[in-house]
Amino acid sequence: METKLGRFVAHWATEGAPGVVVLTGNAGTGKTAVAEAFCRAAGASLPTEDVLVEVAPGQQVVKDLSGLPDAPARALTMRSALDASDFKTLLCANEGVLRDALEDIGAHNEAEVLDRALRHGAAKTDGLIIVNVNRQRPTGDRLWNQLVDYVTREEIWSGCADCPFSSGGCPMRSNAAHLRRSDVREQLRTLVRLATGEAVPTLREVLAILSWAVVGPHSCKQVKDDNRDRGNSAFTATDGYFARVLGGGLPADTAERSPLLTGMRHSGLGALSDLEVDGWLRDASGAPEDVRRIAGDPHITRAEVAERGHLSGLAGSVSPLDRIRTAQGEMTFYALGEMVSTDEDPIRVEDGLDSLVRGDGVTNAPAERLWRQRIFFEAPSVLGGPAESARRLLDYRHIVALVALARRVAGGGDTVIELNEIVRGLNFLVTGFSSPNEGLIVPDPACLFARDPGSFRPARPSLVHGQLQLEELALRVPDSGLVEELLDVDHVDVELVVAHDHDLALRITPRMYEAIREAAAFQGPVGQGVAEMNDLRGFYGRLAAYLPTDRSLRVADPDSTPPALVTISLPHFTKRGD
């Protein structure tokens, strides 16, 4: 896979000036692959050792500074790299090891560059560039399709001897084929974007989840053997990518160790009911044709078979992705809905309902959960588009709107309306006053801490410390400037900045944006996470220190009709004359 950072170092290796490029970041972010691209451009191979190696005349590499045996060895290597002014030196190191090495050699200026790189993604000074590879986003426009192609491209899924794919029996090839669809990829990209608001995903972790989504625990031999023994009953929707990509089939402790997987699960995909979507499962006859095809309706997928009548439960099945396991045997989503809705045998109806809401007793994946997941991935157009499908089937109803806003901000577009909505939501969260007309209201810090933003209790009147007019506020994206030139970034969140002061900024992640938009729209408690509410307190605490105290005594009163800022006049006492 070609990354923007890989292209940069390859170009630098052939045409750039001498200097030092330092890559820092977590394991699995692709630092070694970039070092390999540097060596390849220099006409050499990646060294097998972690020491400072001259791979070509005037070009040297430290593959992994943390691989050196002790702190003195790392400090010596760091000093040698920084002093080699006639060389192009690429050095890879984790943050802690890098910081310790710089401290050991007294490189205070370089340590300051490291601090700036960690804050902004990349920083440079004369002869030195430090890149925080953790800021690379796997959902970047070019990188995302490369990642998915890496595990799903058609040439690696052409089929082995006696592959049962053509008869609808190979879940792995079915998964790969669906993940080659642009609409499915974009929906999956939305989930990964959502998760990156809570975690720093590495390329290694993304590839691992994609691989599990395609293959699961299976092998070609197992798939062929199971198809030989059990036919189309061998595999069901629990083996589908839409279940696996959220950790389906993984032990709970394994899934919990993946921050990215945990963030994707927080989307609530599959757990949220939708009246229309759930109705299609129980009776697909009136659903759009795309939905009926997903359900395995034989009148759409096997019209010639449907004309014969007396259809079996798998009559309309075309792949394992449309099959459900029940106590009455395997059947399609369509057949399950028919059995639950029209069957006169109470035992069959009861078994169908168990499968629908409880699962098959083995994987414990309810059919309705699998159905919602598949509809989200494969039928967003039927639901009204990606934004509407997210609103209806995810806990994060505004994630697509946030991405669109971030891109507009990055492109310098007009965001006046969105800024007003953000201020409206913030005002309600911190004071219960839900209007942007007075600008951003900064409450007294003591009142804010007592408020507990987002809590499920009514807001009480709070003292106003000060106000910021909308003209003093601006939206920006965190990844801009040098980091955007060097890394594949994807603008997923925004920052609210006061007076162009970097210290007076609020990072609005998907979860924070959800709380703000819900507060603005419904003017009710949102109950978002502790971390987001602590971020709010910290932001308003900094604003209170920045703003002078309002000379008048004013209260934001959410109980007035309409809610208003009320100026309180205190009694004025004069001294009685003699």
ABEGO torsion letter per residue (X at the ends): XBBAAAAAAAAAAAABBBEBBBBBEBBGAGAAAAAAAAAAAAGBBBBABABBBBABBGBBBBABAAABABAAAAAAAAAAAAABAABBBBBBBBAAAAAAAAAAAGBAAAAAAAAAAAAAGBBBBBGBBBBBAAABBAABAAAAAAAAAAAABAAAAAEBBGBAAAAGABAAAAAAAAAABAAAAAAAAAAAAAAAAABBBBAAAAAAAAAAAAAEABBAAAAAAAAAAAEAAABBAAABAAAAAAGBGBBAAAAAABAAAAAAAAAGBGABBBAAAAAAAABAAABBAAAAAAAGBAAAABAAAAAAEGBBAAAABABAAABBBBAAEBBBAAAAAAAAAABABAAAAAAAAAAAAAEAGAAGBBAAAAAAAAAAAAAAAAAGEAAAAAAAABABAAAAAAAAAAAAAAAGBBAAAAAAAAAAAAAAAAAGBABAAAEBBBBBAAAAAAAGBGBBBBBBBBBBABBBBAAABBBBBABBEAAAAABBBBBABBBBBBGGBAABBBBBBAAAAAAAAAAAAAGBBAGBBAAAAAAAAAAAAAAAAABBBBABBBBBBAABOBBBBBBBBBBBBBBBBX
